[in-house]
Amino acid sequence: MKKIVVFVMALFILSGCLWAQDKSGKRERKKNLVVKEWNTKAGSKTPYLDNIVTYDELGRKIEEIEYASYGQKRRTVYEYEGNSTKCSRQIEYDDKNHVARIKKYTYNDDGSRKAQYNYKPNGKLESSKTFEYSYK
């Protein structure tokens, strides 16, 4: 019985290490990356730009732009505090590149999202959302 418990614990620790390496490996591959998504309508040979996602030198998403046939549909800028991988603020822009909404995030000690605060462009709080986690 003790051998099984030790084996399970070792397996658990190893899987946690591999998961952490996988997460940092994904960020490593995204350093200074720009991803452009192109669409082509059926019957057409002309692709059009649909989406651009930009990552910084730490592999964090810093901007996402969605396009429509008329141009920019929306743009989202992601901000981080220091070298954190957790987004602290998200600014959403409309099709005229005006601020539409600002979202601010807080996190629990374990890194899970604790709350989201949604602000109007004038800085007034519009709504908030809290996150609750439970295991079954």
Salt bridges, closest charged atoms under 4 A:
GLU28 OE2 - LYS31 NZ 3.16
ASP56 OD2 - ARG60 NH2 2.83
GLU63 OE2 - ARG75 NH1 2.71
GLU64 OE1 - LYS61 NZ 3.42
GLU66 OE2 - LYS73 NZ 3.60
GLU66 OE1 - ARG74 NH1 2.56
GLU79 OE1 - ARG89 NE 2.79
GLU92 OE1 - ARG101 NH1 3.77
GLU92 OE2 - LYS103 NZ 3.20
GLU126 OE1 - ARG101 NE 3.33
